[in-house]
Amino acid sequence: MSKIAYIRVSSKNQNVGRRHQALSSYKIDCFFEEKISGKDMNRPELKGMMDWVREGDTVYVESFSRLARVCCIC
């Protein structure tokens, strides 16, 4: 069983260091990182992570908003 992290920042100018630091205590085995807007549905690292992860693995994200946008229709 692996511990996998998905790290996303919204632009190429942003640094992923803060997110690495936030996840450092979990002893992550593998990181998938990208610098791309959450609005963009073409996220190669997210797809790569989804293809790589196996049953029993744990996926970590610093914030749910880094993984996906939530939309509410009321």
Secondary structure, 3 states (H helix, E strand, C coil): CCEEEEEEECCCCCCCHHHHHHHHHHCCCEEEEEECCCCCCCCHHHHHHHHHCCCCCEEECCCHHHHCCCCCCC
